[in-house]
Amino acid sequence: MDLLLVAERSIETAAWADSTARMVSEVHAWTGNQAQLVEHTTRSFARLVQDHNPLVDAIRQDGIALARGSDTLLRELS
């Protein structure tokens, strides 16, 4: 399971690392599948959108919004 995580601020904190590690563990326990994380800040993800990165196109085509507000993120950053 591939998950895109976009943080408002830094992804370089102990709290972020703890939260994502817990999420990976919970996804595995829930689904039996390994979670692969792609992590960005809002700023770094906005750069991907502006640069027309292929990841953004794949997310637009196949992505499923799991968190409130995530379905509007691509439109707001365009």
Buried (B, 14 or more C-beta within 10 A) or exposed (E): EEBBBBBEEEBEEEEBEEEBEEBBEEBEEEEEEEBEBEBBBEEEBBEBBEEEEEBBEEBEEEBEEEEEEBEEBBEEBE
